[in-house]
Amino acid sequence: MAVSSCSFPPRVFNAYSSFECRSDPDFSGTPTGEKPRIGSNRRIGDSYDSKTSFLSSDGSITVHAGERLGRGIVTDAITTPVVNTSAYFFKKTQELIDFKEKRHTSFEYGRYGNPTTVVAEEKISALEGAESTLIMASGMSASTVMLMALVPAGGHIVTTTDCYRKTRIFIETILPKMGISATVIDPADVDGLESALNKNKVSLFFTESPTNPFLRCVDIEKVSKLCHSKGTLVCIDGTFATPLNQKALALGADLVLHSATKFIGGHNDVLAGCISGSEKLVTEIRSWHHILGGTLNPNAAYLIIRGMKTLHLRVQQQNSTALRMAEVLEAHSRVDGDLETTSKFVDALKIPYIAPSFGGCESIVDQPAIMSYWDLSQAERSKYGILDNLIRFSFGVEDFEDLKADILQALETIA
């Protein structure tokens, strides 16, 4: 198992994170060496994406997909240009009519598409093995638009206890205003999922995998088969995994969602979200997105494109660092700690920033009890499993020995 960040309390040091569906942490291609599939018969490089058929590994896809051939921008520049415009013109009325009737390829209005943004979408689609991708202004935009687009008024969803807090708030407070109810289960409770599917007409099963902040992994293949037998869609938030460590669509999910702010962007300098899947489902979501907004700025899209070119290099380094660090911490003497002791450890660290994100080049650390749940009492936090001594540590691309020395010296301050 390979990891790229770890959540742990100083007492126990459980260190698991963006996991990898293969045995070798030093990977360069897709799991088992095969091109990722959609369903059982479509792969990257097949008919829907012949432009990337010569790219045999995730590393090559992150660099070239969406850009090397067929880019819809008239330029010989190696890097994709940033097209800053809010609208697009048509030479004659007939050209506009041809565009409306799909005989002329172009764009109409900035909220409906942009040449730079399309390149980012095609790059993510190629990496996920998806027919289509929609990129938006944030991960929360991707989550909320997806839920509103796919769950009818009066509908029912199933989600899990481990969940990004703002997503949980949306499900608990906003969806009920549309008559949408939810069953919440433990990520490992497949029997609970089956019970919910039998008792309700469930439109969607939505979960993170790995989950935030405990990094528990859902059996995507198993739950997808179960949900599909009942006519229920499956959407996986794979932000912690990245498209390199987990191919949710190949495992049977209908949609995969990411906060591209994190590993995909990878430089702590851009907010973005994306959702990938079949053309049919993404088109439904895109229609709602055109109404609701949350459009990604083309400059931000360029930063995503730029960031993805080193995604495979960064994640390989982060996986290796976190796995090695987990092994170090497992052998370390256990340390009991309360909120104050845990804060002392965090404050003693010299390399990581104390911040509410992860997946970038810089290491980041936070106490979820303070960073994300400080407005709740200790008892209320405990209901969500947020203990006072829980730490989320996201390793960047710094040298392993430097990070190791920093963590060990910080532990000495509370030993």
Buried (B, 14 or more C-beta within 10 A) or exposed (E): BBBBBBBBBBBBBBBBBBBBBBEEBEBEBBBEEEBBBBEEEBBBBBEBBEBBEEBBBBBBBBBBBBBBEEBEBEEEEEEBBBBEEEEBEBEEEEBBEBBEEEEBEBBBEBBEBBBBBBBBBBBBBBBBBBBBBBBBBBBBBBBBBBBBBBBEEEBBBBBBBBBBBBBBEBBEEEBEEBEBBBBBBEBBBBEBBBBBBEEBEBBBBBBBBBBBBBBBBBBBEEBBEBBBEBEBBBBBBBBBBBBBBBBBBBBBBBBBBBBBBBBBBBBBEBBBBBBBBBEEBBBBBBEBBBEBEBBBBBEBBBBBBBBBBBBBBBBBBBBBBBBBBBEBBEEEEEBEBEBEBBBBBBEBBEBBBBBEBBBBBBBBBBBBBBBBBEEBEEEEBBEBEBBBBBBBBBBBBBEBEEBBEBBEEBBEEBE
